[in-house]
Amino acid sequence: MVPMTDRIEDIDQLEDLLSEPTAEVIGSLGRLSGDILVLGAGGKMGPTLARMAGRALEAGPRGKRVIAVSRFSNQRERERLESHGVETIGCDLLDLQALEELPEVPTVIYMVGMKFGSTGNEARTWAVNAYLPAMVCRRFARSRIVAFSTGNVYPLTPVSGGGSSEQDPPGPDGEYAMSCLGRERMFEYFSRTRGTRVSLLRLNYACEVRYGVLVDLARKVWERHPIDLTMGHVNVIWQGDANAMALRAVEHCAAPPFVVNIAGPERLSVRRICRELGRLMNRPLNLVGEEAADALLSDGRRGHVRLGRPRVAIERLLGWIADWVMRGGPSLDKPTHFQVRDGRF
């Protein structure tokens, strides 16, 4: 279980928390045969997910490896992974020869994606988000693949409802979201035509103390910046819980794909979040605008039943983030732009 600490002191403690496997993750990965390949392991979630997988495998029979693949523009991140027993391969996955040279494995975790900077760079966005998945599916047709997608494939939904469910039809707004649906369709196509077993994870939104919707809001509260309430409601989930759910999804890979939302249990009010952050930080609020009647919301209940309920409550997460921001803790400086309502990233 995640220790119920009141404070996250430093990055080492943070990454230990984010990568701590549950007993269920240890069981799921222990029942798998062979190695696990994590593609796109250099992003926000990839390092701690790969490390969680490695820690889970250490608790079971020896001989199985976690191999993290990325361009690794951050060499320090690569060295940290290797120090924790995760093997690494530097690779531009759009290079067909380099992709073909990756080791054959029975399990692939696909975490590659392009979001920010997609406006004005639409061709590369489609190449990364839709063409590359087809390349990966051809290369690993015999593997089980857990592929990260996004809740952005859904349209805005009325706040009065429970959020978009997996049975609702997609309604992407903007080229980024359309390319993400293209990614899903490529995995679905190869799953249906070649029998590749796939789990598609529609994530909305992962958060830890260095990035995420709650960090965006906390920094604005702390710095006394205006906060627009138009996108007035959100879902968030502690990144460690999202990691655990993703790794448990390996046992649910199916043809056609198993599709599941990865989201927290609450529909959170941005206004109420800011009020709590203001209380924790002893800061006045500068709230502008009024909440729209709709927002990007996901119904996470299927994921909670099949992959486990989140362990970290929103109150504890807000406390961790408020403390971290007030102490000047490091930030990834990657705003979520969750307030965007026209699909332009």
N, C-alpha and C positions, 0 to 999 in steps of 0.2 A: 504493500500500500504506500501511497505518497505520504511521507511524514507531514503531520499537520503543523509545520513550522510557521511562526508568525512573520518571518522575514527570510528572504533569499539574500544571502550575504554577498555572493560573488558569482561569476560565470561558471566556475567549477561546480558549485552547488546547484546552480540552475540546470546545467547540462546533465548532472546526475539525476535530478528530479525528472527532467524531460525524457530521459532514456531508461528509466526504471521500468522493467517489464512486469506486468501482472502475472499471477499464477496462470491465468487463462492464455496469455500470450506464450508463456513458456510451454504450456501444454500443446497449443496449436503448432508452434514451430517444431516442437519435439516430435510430433507425429509426421512431419514432412521428411522426405528423403532428399539428399543432395544439398547443394549450395544455393544461396540466395544472392541474386544480382540486383543491386539498387541503382537504377538509371536516373541520372539527374540528382545525384546525392549531394551536390554542393550548394543547394539552395537553402531557404530558411528552415525547412523541416528535415531535409535529407540527412544531415549529419546525426541528429539525435535519433531519427528513426533507424538508421543503419546501426547506430550504437545499441539501441534497444534490442534490435534483432540479434546482435552479437552477444549481448548479455543473456538473452533468452536461450541461445544455443549453448552457451557456457554451462547453463544449468542442466543440460541434457546430455545425451551420448556425444562423445567427442567425434571429430572428423568432419563436421560440416562448417563451411565458411560463409561469411558475409563479405561480398565484394562490392565496393562503392565505386561507381563510374560517374565521371564528370569532367568538364574541362579543367576544373580546379584552378580558377583564376586566383583564388585565395590559397596559396601554398601552405599557410599556417593551418588552415582548416584540414587540409589533407594530412599534415603531420599529426594533428590531434587525433584524427580517426585512426591512423596507423598505430599511434601510441596506445589505443584502446583495443588493438587486435583486429581491427577492420582492415582488410586488404583494399587497396585502391588501384584504379586504372585511370590514367588521364586519356580522355577521348572526346573528340568532336563527333557526336552521334550522327550528324548530317553527312559525315564522311562515310560512304558506303563500305569502303574497304576496312576502315577502322571498326565499323559496326560488325562486319562479318568476322573479324578476328577476335571478338569477345568470346569468352568461354561459354560452352554449352552448359546450361543449368536448367533444373526443373522448375524453378520459381523466380519470377521477375517482378520487382516493384518498380513501376514506371512513374516518375515524379517530374518529368520534363514539361515545361510550359513557358509561354511568353505572354505577359499581360501588359505591364507598364511600358510605354513607348510604342504600343501597337498602333496608335493613331499616327499616321504619317509613315508607318513602316508595315503596312498591311500585308505585303507579299511575304516578308519574313515571318510575320505572325502566323500566316496560314501554313508556311513551310514547317515551322516548329510545332504548331498545334494540330495539324491534320496530316501533312505529308510524312513527317517523321514517325508518327504512330503506325502508319502503313508499313514503313520500312522495318520497324521493330517487330510488327506482327509477322512479316515474312521471315525475318531472321529467327524468331522464337516461336514459331507456330506450334511446336510441340510442348511448350512450357505452359504453366499456369501463370497468368499475368494479373496483378493488382494494379490498376491504373487510376491515378488521381485525375478527377475532373473538378468541376466547380458548380456551386449553386447558381452561378450566372447564366447557366443554360435555361433557367426558369425565367418567366416574366415577373415583374412586380406583382405582388398578390395582396388582397385586402388585409389590412392589419387585424380586422375583426375575425379573420379565419385562423387556421392553425398552421399556415405556411404551405408551400408546395410539397406535395408528396411524390414518391417515385412513380406513382401511377398517372400523375398529371402530365399532359403533353408539354414538351419543351416550348419555349417562346423566347429565344435569345434576342437581345437588343444590342445592336452594334457589332462591328466586325470581330472584336475580341470574343464576345460570347458566341457568335456564329462559328468562329473557328474552333472553339471548345466543343460545340456540338459536332463539328466535323471530326474532331478527335474521337469522340464517343462513337460516331458512325463507322469510323475505320476499325476500331476494336470490335464493334458489333458485326461488321461485314466479315472479318476474318474468323470471328467466332462462329458465325452461322455457316460459312462456306468451308472452313478447314477444321472446325471442331475445337479451336483454341479456347481453353477455359479462361474466363475473364471475370474479374470483379471491377465495376466502375464506381468510384467513390466521389460523390458530389459534395465537396467540402465547403462549409460556410459557417463561420470564419475561424481559423486557428489563431490562437493568441498565446503569447508568453510575455515576459516583462520587458523584452527589447523591441517588440513589434506587435501589431494587431490593432483592431478597432479600439479596444480599451486603452491601449498605449497612446494612440492618436488623440483620444479624448482627454486622457490624463495630462498630456503635454500641453494641450490647449488650455486646460483649466489652470495648470501650474503657471503658465506664461501669460495668463489673463487674455488670451486671444478670443475673438468671437467664435461661437459654435453654432453652426446652422442646424436647425432642428427639422428641416424638411424631410430628410430620410430619418424618420423619427423612431424606427424600431429595427433591431438587429438580432441575429443569432451569433453567439461566440462559443468556442470550446477550447479549453486548455490544450495546448499543443501536445503535451504528453498523453492526454486521453485520445486525441486524434491519431497519434502514432500507434497506440495500442489497438484501437479499432481497425486501423489499416492493416496491421500485421495479422490480426485475427481473421481478416477477410480472405486470407490465402486459402482457408478451408472452405470458403463459399464460392470459389471460382467455378463458373459453369458456362455451358454453351446452350443457348444464347446467354449473354452476360447477366450476372447478378448485379443489379443496380441498387445503390443505397446512399442515402443522405448521411453525411457526417456533420452533425450539428449539436449544439447544446440543447438542453430540454426546455429552456425558457425563451419566450419572445420578450426581449429586453427593450425597455423604453430608454432612448438616448437621454431624455430629460432627467429621468430618475437616476441613470448612471452618473450623469454630471453632478447632480445634487449630492450623491454619495461621495464622489471624488472631491467635490468642494468641501464637504464635511471633513473627510480624511486629511485633506491638504490645508484646511483652514484658508480657503481662497473664495472670494466672491465669484459669481458666475456672470458670463457675458453671453447669454443665450439670445439668438435671433431667429426670426421666422416661426412658422407653425408646422406641426407634424402633418405630412400628407396622409391621405387615407390608405395608401398602399406603400409597400416596401419590399425589399428582396429578403424573403423569409423562407426557411426550409423546415419541414416537419421531420424531426430526427427520430421519431419513435421506432421505426423499423430497425434502424441501426442500433438503438439501445437494446432492443430485444435480441437481435442476432449477434451483435458484436460487443455488447457490454455498455452499461451506463457510465457517463463521465464520473470521475472520482473527485475532481476539484470543483467545489461550489463557487458560484459567481462572487459571493461575499469575500471568500478567501483570496480569489484571484484579484479582485479590486484592491484589497489590502496590500498584497504583494506588489502590485503595479504602482500604487500611490507611493509606497515607501521607496521603491526603486527609483522612480522619477524624482522624488524630493531629494534623494541622496546623490543625484546626478549619475546614476548608473548608465553604463554604455547602452547605446541604441543602435539598431541596424539601419536607421534612417531610411526605412522603406515604408512610407505611408500607404495605407490600404486603399485610400480614396473610396471608402465605403459609401460616401455621400453622393457619389456619381449616380445620376438617374437616367442618363441618356446613352449609356453604354460606351462612352468615349474615354478610353484610358491611354 
